[in-house]
């Protein structure tokens, strides 16, 4: 293990110990989720919940838009739409989402991150801070990145293809020496079919003009903040596509294919 990696990990270990009392006191924290990852994988892309309604349930989170029209980044109460050209814009309130997860973010755990670490090392470092791997966490990592690789997805037309087919031709963008924020969730293993187990990050540049779904990154310096969540409130679609979708079976291979 490199010295910089040691410093990063030790900083988060101390953070985890000092933050436990704060998380215990926040049992009202709720992650609000629209639909399920299994439905999104199956091609259920028509949204029912508006962006205006989504913003009343949380100020940090991620997701996508109706017809799979780009990646969603929710940061500081503003919903950003990263379209297939990698550009970010403030999403209009009347847009809808077929899949999203947001929470009122208040940091329970926080620490500085110094030392060059990649995405896998960052996730390992964050894991060391968690009081339990059986809870849900919202995560923000803000700082300087030597490299960020992201993707977005193009708007789809009916009949919708499955998500594993869509991402085969996904536009990919690479950013170097950039400041910005990773916005993500860390979900427990038992949410298979409901959300993505483990970490799922979207990225937004500091000027909030570019971003996307994170495929890889190298963080050089920054700060991590984690909000522990003790409840999941899920709104299921009422449309025919969801009602008739085949959502049974283990989809972990499909999740891996669309996340990598």
C-alpha positions as a printed Julia matrix, in Angstrom:
260×3 Matrix{Float64}:
   0.0     0.0     0.0
   1.36    3.44   -0.96
   1.94    6.12    1.66
  -0.66    8.41    0.1
  -3.17    5.59    0.15
  -2.43    5.0     3.84
  -3.05    8.65    4.63
  -6.35    8.62    2.78
  -7.6     5.48    4.48
  -6.52    6.52    7.97
  -8.31    9.84    7.63
 -11.56    8.08    6.84
 -11.18    5.54    9.65
 -11.0     8.37   12.19
 -14.0     9.97   10.53
 -16.05    6.8    10.86
 -15.41    6.45   14.57
 -16.24   10.07   15.33
 -19.39   10.08   13.22
 -21.31    7.13   14.67
 -23.2     9.12   17.3
 -24.41   11.59   14.68
 -25.82    8.89   12.41
 -27.68    7.22   15.25
 -29.54   10.44   15.93
 -30.77   10.83   12.33
 -33.24    7.94   12.08
 -35.67   10.11   10.07
 -33.39   10.18    7.0
 -35.12    8.84    3.91
 -33.95    7.99    0.4
 -36.79    8.62   -2.04
 -36.6     6.41   -5.12
 -38.6     6.32   -8.34
 -39.08    2.82   -9.8
 -36.41    0.08   -9.74
 -33.13   -0.65  -11.48
 -34.64   -3.92  -12.79
 -37.35   -1.94  -14.58
 -34.8     0.44  -16.07
 -32.7    -2.49  -17.3
 -35.81   -3.92  -18.93
 -36.47   -0.7   -20.86
 -39.19    0.95  -18.75
 -38.15    4.49  -19.64
 -41.37    6.55  -19.53
 -41.35    8.82  -16.51
 -44.3     9.75  -14.31
 -42.67   11.77  -11.49
 -41.81   15.33  -12.51
 -38.52   17.03  -11.7
 -40.5    19.6    -9.7
 -41.93   16.82   -7.53
 -38.57   15.06   -7.22
 -36.94   18.2    -5.82
 -39.42   18.28   -2.94
 -38.05   14.91   -1.75
 -34.31   15.59   -1.72
 -31.47   17.87   -2.76
 -28.75   15.33   -3.61
 -29.0    12.24   -5.79
 -28.92   10.76   -9.27
 -31.03    9.11  -11.94
 -32.14    9.58  -15.52
 -34.94   11.23  -17.5
 -37.99   10.2   -19.48
 -37.1     8.21  -22.63
 -33.64    7.76  -21.07
 -32.73   11.28  -22.17
 -29.37   11.67  -20.43
 -27.89   11.29  -16.95
 -29.28   13.07  -13.89
 -27.13   14.74  -11.25
 -28.88   16.33   -8.26
 -26.6    18.67   -6.34
 -27.45   21.38   -3.79
 -31.13   21.22   -4.7
 -30.66   21.68   -8.44
 -31.36   18.9   -10.93
 -28.93   18.78  -13.86
 -29.48   16.92  -17.11
 -26.31   15.68  -18.83
 -27.3    15.0   -22.42
 -25.66   12.68  -24.94
 -23.07   15.34  -25.86
 -21.75   15.37  -22.27
 -23.06   18.86  -21.61
 -25.03   19.67  -18.45
 -28.0    21.98  -18.13
 -30.52   22.74  -15.41
 -33.42   20.36  -16.0
 -36.83   21.97  -16.56
 -39.36   21.24  -13.83
 -41.82   19.64  -16.25
 -39.43   16.89  -17.35
 -40.11   13.47  -15.86
 -37.95   10.66  -14.52
 -38.37    6.87  -14.85
 -35.64    6.19  -12.3
 -34.07    8.44   -9.67
 -33.03    8.45   -6.03
 -32.67   11.58   -3.88
 -32.35   12.49   -0.21
 -32.19   15.66    1.92
 -28.43   15.61    2.34
 -26.79   16.43    5.66
 -23.27   15.19    6.19
 -22.9    12.69    9.03
 -19.31   11.79    8.14
 -16.69   13.99    6.51
 -12.97   13.96    5.84
 -10.27   15.39    3.62
  -8.78   13.13    0.97
  -5.14   13.7     0.04
  -3.18   11.46   -2.29
  -3.73   10.13   -5.78
  -6.37    7.37   -5.68
  -8.45    5.74   -8.38
 -12.15    4.91   -8.23
 -11.68    1.46   -6.7
  -9.35    2.83   -4.0
 -11.77    5.65   -3.27
 -14.58    3.17   -2.74
 -12.41    1.07   -0.42
 -11.5     4.17    1.57
 -15.12    5.23    1.89
 -16.13    1.75    3.02
 -13.76    1.99    5.97
 -15.74    4.94    7.3
 -19.14    3.28    7.3
 -20.75    2.27   10.6
 -22.52   -0.6     8.77
 -22.6    -2.01    5.26
 -26.28   -2.81    5.7
 -27.45    0.82    5.53
 -27.95    3.23    2.63
 -25.55    6.14    2.14
 -25.57    9.22   -0.04
 -22.05   10.41   -0.91
 -20.48   13.61   -2.2
 -16.8    13.81   -3.12
 -15.71   17.28   -4.15
 -12.2    18.14   -5.26
  -9.49   17.98   -7.87
  -9.37   15.11  -10.33
  -6.49   14.18  -12.58
  -8.9    12.16  -14.67
 -12.62   11.46  -14.91
 -14.18    9.14  -17.47
 -17.95    9.51  -17.85
 -20.74    8.5   -20.15
 -24.2     9.69  -20.98
 -27.0     8.0   -22.87
 -28.96    9.27  -25.89
 -32.71    9.78  -25.85
 -34.54    6.63  -26.93
 -37.53    6.11  -29.19
 -40.2     3.45  -28.82
 -40.08    0.5   -28.97
 -37.43    0.91  -26.28
 -34.34   -1.28  -26.29
 -33.05   -2.77  -23.05
 -30.44   -0.71  -21.23
 -27.69   -3.27  -21.9
 -28.21   -2.67  -25.63
 -28.33    1.12  -25.31
 -25.0     1.38  -23.48
 -23.15   -0.59  -26.15
 -23.07    2.62  -28.18
 -22.91    5.06  -25.27
 -21.0     8.33  -25.8
 -17.95    8.41  -23.5
 -16.12   11.58  -22.4
 -12.77   12.04  -20.65
 -11.86   14.99  -18.45
  -8.33   15.75  -17.27
  -7.17   18.1   -14.52
 -10.7    19.12  -13.61
 -12.47   20.2   -10.45
 -15.91   18.89   -9.68
 -18.14   16.68   -7.56
 -18.95   12.99   -7.54
 -22.54   12.51   -6.41
 -23.41    8.96   -5.52
 -25.09    6.28   -3.51
 -23.71    3.29   -1.67
 -26.4     0.63   -1.47
 -26.28   -2.63    0.51
 -26.06   -6.01   -1.22
 -29.66   -6.94   -0.48
 -31.11   -4.26   -2.81
 -30.49   -6.38   -5.92
 -33.23   -5.6    -8.43
 -34.25   -2.44   -6.55
 -31.1    -0.36   -6.95
 -27.41   -0.87   -7.75
 -25.58   -2.72   -4.94
 -22.35   -0.97   -3.96
 -21.34    2.44   -5.28
 -22.95    4.34   -8.14
 -21.54    7.78   -9.0
 -22.43   10.6   -11.36
 -20.1    13.57  -11.93
 -20.56   17.3   -12.39
 -17.78   19.76  -13.16
 -17.25   22.69  -10.82
 -18.76   25.11  -13.34
 -21.69   22.68  -13.71
 -21.49   22.57  -17.49
 -20.37   18.95  -18.06
 -20.68   15.57  -16.4
 -22.16   12.1   -16.65
 -22.21    8.59  -15.22
 -18.77    7.8   -13.77
 -16.86    4.92  -15.35
 -13.46    5.73  -13.82
 -11.6     8.55  -12.09
  -8.37    9.54  -10.36
  -8.82   11.87   -7.4
  -5.79   13.9    -6.32
  -7.29   16.02   -3.54
 -10.74   16.57   -2.15
 -13.33   16.09    0.55
 -15.78   13.26    1.1
 -19.12   13.73    2.87
 -21.48   10.88    3.66
 -25.13   11.01    4.73
 -26.44    7.86    6.43
 -29.99    6.95    5.47
 -32.28    4.67    7.49
 -35.37    4.42    5.28
 -36.27    3.85    1.63
 -39.45    5.35    0.18
 -40.11    3.96   -3.3
 -42.69    5.11   -5.84
 -43.55    2.44   -8.41
 -44.75    3.32  -11.92
 -48.44    2.88  -12.66
 -48.06    2.4   -16.41
 -48.59   -0.71  -18.52
 -44.89   -1.08  -19.35
 -43.97   -1.56  -15.7
 -46.96   -3.76  -14.95
 -46.1    -6.15  -17.78
 -42.27   -6.08  -17.51
 -40.46   -9.28  -16.57
 -38.6    -8.17  -13.45
 -37.78  -11.62  -12.06
 -34.38  -13.25  -11.98
 -30.84  -12.24  -11.08
 -29.76   -9.18  -13.08
 -26.33   -8.63  -11.58
 -24.55   -9.36  -14.86
 -26.71   -6.74  -16.57
 -26.07   -4.23  -13.77
 -22.33   -4.81  -14.13
 -22.55   -4.36  -17.91
 -24.27   -0.96  -17.66
 -22.19    0.31  -14.74
 -18.7    -0.42  -16.04
